[in-house]
Amino acid sequence: MSTDPINTMPIQQLIQMVKAAEQSKAREIRLDINQAKILALTLGEVMARLHGDLEKIIDSKLEKLNEDQIIEVNMDSGAW
């Protein structure tokens, strides 16, 4: 998985648009298809990166758990 920085500018622009609309008491915001497409691709890239990072964290925790786990078995003949 790539670790290149993600351009989050489309997400920041959406947040600014929502803030401006809220301050002006607008009832809606509009995105043209190009803005919407770029925003969707950026959100997809961010979510994919987060999912990959989460999988790495879980895998490393499972590996550490398996390494730290010690199983000891003792057997005796009992009182025969």
C-alpha atoms as an extended CHARMM CRD file, in Angstrom:
* protein
*
        80  EXT
         1         1  MET       CA              0.0000000000        0.0000000000        0.0000000000  PROA      1               0.0000000000
         2         2  SER       CA              1.2680000000        3.4380000000       -0.8900000000  PROA      2               0.0000000000
         3         3  THR       CA              2.3640000000        5.8190000000        1.8280000000  PROA      3               0.0000000000
         4         4  ASP       CA              2.3900000000        8.8870000000       -0.4050000000  PROA      4               0.0000000000
         5         5  PRO       CA              0.5730000000       11.8830000000        1.0980000000  PROA      5               0.0000000000
         6         6  ILE       CA             -3.0860000000       12.1340000000        0.1260000000  PROA      6               0.0000000000
         7         7  ASN       CA             -4.3360000000       15.4350000000       -1.2810000000  PROA      7               0.0000000000
         8         8  THR       CA             -7.2120000000       16.2110000000        1.0900000000  PROA      8               0.0000000000
         9         9  MET       CA             -7.9390000000       19.6300000000       -0.4120000000  PROA      9               0.0000000000
        10        10  PRO       CA            -11.3380000000       18.5460000000       -1.8640000000  PROA      10              0.0000000000
        11        11  ILE       CA            -12.4590000000       17.4620000000        1.6210000000  PROA      11              0.0000000000
        12        12  GLN       CA            -11.2510000000       20.7440000000        3.1150000000  PROA      12              0.0000000000
        13        13  GLN       CA            -13.0830000000       22.6590000000        0.3920000000  PROA      13              0.0000000000
        14        14  LEU       CA            -16.3130000000       20.7950000000        1.1730000000  PROA      14              0.0000000000
        15        15  ILE       CA            -15.9460000000       21.6000000000        4.8700000000  PROA      15              0.0000000000
        16        16  GLN       CA            -15.4180000000       25.2760000000        4.0470000000  PROA      16              0.0000000000
        17        17  MET       CA            -18.4600000000       25.2680000000        1.7570000000  PROA      17              0.0000000000
        18        18  VAL       CA            -20.5920000000       23.7740000000        4.5300000000  PROA      18              0.0000000000
        19        19  LYS       CA            -19.3070000000       26.3160000000        7.0670000000  PROA      19              0.0000000000
        20        20  ALA       CA            -20.0140000000       29.2020000000        4.7000000000  PROA      20              0.0000000000
        21        21  ALA       CA            -23.4970000000       27.8710000000        3.9350000000  PROA      21              0.0000000000
        22        22  GLU       CA            -24.2370000000       27.4810000000        7.6260000000  PROA      22              0.0000000000
        23        23  GLN       CA            -23.0690000000       31.0110000000        8.4080000000  PROA      23              0.0000000000
        24        24  SER       CA            -25.1750000000       32.4710000000        5.6130000000  PROA      24              0.0000000000
        25        25  LYS       CA            -28.1120000000       30.2620000000        6.6440000000  PROA      25              0.0000000000
        26        26  ALA       CA            -28.2230000000       28.6940000000        3.1950000000  PROA      26              0.0000000000
        27        27  ARG       CA            -30.3790000000       25.5990000000        2.8830000000  PROA      27              0.0000000000
        28        28  GLU       CA            -28.1680000000       23.7750000000        0.4040000000  PROA      28              0.0000000000
        29        29  ILE       CA            -24.7660000000       23.6120000000       -1.1810000000  PROA      29              0.0000000000
        30        30  ARG       CA            -24.0670000000       22.5820000000       -4.7400000000  PROA      30              0.0000000000
        31        31  LEU       CA            -21.1550000000       20.7720000000       -6.3100000000  PROA      31              0.0000000000
        32        32  ASP       CA            -20.6110000000       20.4860000000      -10.0200000000  PROA      32              0.0000000000
        33        33  ILE       CA            -19.9600000000       16.9750000000      -11.3170000000  PROA      33              0.0000000000
        34        34  ASN       CA            -16.1990000000       17.5150000000      -11.5050000000  PROA      34              0.0000000000
        35        35  GLN       CA            -16.0190000000       18.6600000000       -7.8630000000  PROA      35              0.0000000000
        36        36  ALA       CA            -18.2100000000       15.7320000000       -6.8030000000  PROA      36              0.0000000000
        37        37  LYS       CA            -16.0680000000       13.2440000000       -8.7140000000  PROA      37              0.0000000000
        38        38  ILE       CA            -12.8220000000       14.5580000000       -7.2130000000  PROA      38              0.0000000000
        39        39  LEU       CA            -14.3670000000       14.5630000000       -3.7240000000  PROA      39              0.0000000000
        40        40  ALA       CA            -15.5970000000       10.9760000000       -4.1440000000  PROA      40              0.0000000000
        41        41  LEU       CA            -12.1790000000        9.7950000000       -5.3350000000  PROA      41              0.0000000000
        42        42  THR       CA            -10.4470000000       11.5780000000       -2.4480000000  PROA      42              0.0000000000
        43        43  LEU       CA            -12.8280000000       10.0700000000        0.1070000000  PROA      43              0.0000000000
        44        44  GLY       CA            -12.2870000000        6.6340000000       -1.4240000000  PROA      44              0.0000000000
        45        45  GLU       CA             -8.5240000000        7.0400000000       -1.2420000000  PROA      45              0.0000000000
        46        46  VAL       CA             -8.6760000000        8.2050000000        2.3810000000  PROA      46              0.0000000000
        47        47  MET       CA            -10.9370000000        5.3200000000        3.3780000000  PROA      47              0.0000000000
        48        48  ALA       CA             -8.7590000000        2.7640000000        1.5740000000  PROA      48              0.0000000000
        49        49  ARG       CA             -5.6500000000        4.1000000000        3.3350000000  PROA      49              0.0000000000
        50        50  LEU       CA             -7.3720000000        3.9700000000        6.7220000000  PROA      50              0.0000000000
        51        51  HSD       CA             -8.5570000000        0.4250000000        6.0660000000  PROA      51              0.0000000000
        52        52  GLY       CA             -5.0360000000       -0.6530000000        5.0820000000  PROA      52              0.0000000000
        53        53  ASP       CA             -3.5440000000        0.9890000000        8.1630000000  PROA      53              0.0000000000
        54        54  LEU       CA             -6.1220000000       -0.7210000000       10.3830000000  PROA      54              0.0000000000
        55        55  GLU       CA             -5.3030000000       -4.1180000000        8.8510000000  PROA      55              0.0000000000
        56        56  LYS       CA             -1.5790000000       -3.5330000000        9.5100000000  PROA      56              0.0000000000
        57        57  ILE       CA             -2.2870000000       -2.6350000000       13.1440000000  PROA      57              0.0000000000
        58        58  ILE       CA             -4.4840000000       -5.6940000000       13.6670000000  PROA      58              0.0000000000
        59        59  ASP       CA             -1.9450000000       -8.0050000000       12.0090000000  PROA      59              0.0000000000
        60        60  SER       CA              0.8970000000       -6.6640000000       14.1440000000  PROA      60              0.0000000000
        61        61  LYS       CA             -1.1810000000       -7.0510000000       17.3210000000  PROA      61              0.0000000000
        62        62  LEU       CA             -2.0880000000      -10.6480000000       16.3840000000  PROA      62              0.0000000000
        63        63  GLU       CA              1.5570000000      -11.4790000000       15.6480000000  PROA      63              0.0000000000
        64        64  LYS       CA              2.6270000000      -10.0500000000       18.9950000000  PROA      64              0.0000000000
        65        65  LEU       CA             -0.1530000000      -11.9430000000       20.7690000000  PROA      65              0.0000000000
        66        66  ASN       CA              0.9250000000      -15.2000000000       19.1280000000  PROA      66              0.0000000000
        67        67  GLU       CA              4.5860000000      -14.5730000000       20.0180000000  PROA      67              0.0000000000
        68        68  ASP       CA              3.7880000000      -13.7840000000       23.6540000000  PROA      68              0.0000000000
        69        69  GLN       CA              1.5220000000      -16.7820000000       24.1050000000  PROA      69              0.0000000000
        70        70  ILE       CA              3.1950000000      -19.6570000000       25.9400000000  PROA      70              0.0000000000
        71        71  ILE       CA              1.4030000000      -22.9470000000       26.2200000000  PROA      71              0.0000000000
        72        72  GLU       CA              2.6500000000      -25.3480000000       28.8750000000  PROA      72              0.0000000000
        73        73  VAL       CA              1.3450000000      -28.8840000000       29.2290000000  PROA      73              0.0000000000
        74        74  ASN       CA              2.1870000000      -31.0430000000       32.2440000000  PROA      74              0.0000000000
        75        75  MET       CA              1.2600000000      -34.6820000000       32.3820000000  PROA      75              0.0000000000
        76        76  ASP       CA              1.6150000000      -37.1070000000       35.2590000000  PROA      76              0.0000000000
        77        77  SER       CA              0.4230000000      -40.6420000000       35.7670000000  PROA      77              0.0000000000
        78        78  GLY       CA             -1.9190000000      -39.7090000000       38.5320000000  PROA      78              0.0000000000
        79        79  ALA       CA             -2.3540000000      -41.8110000000       41.6830000000  PROA      79              0.0000000000
        80        80  TRP       CA             -2.5120000000      -45.3300000000       40.2360000000  PROA      80              0.0000000000
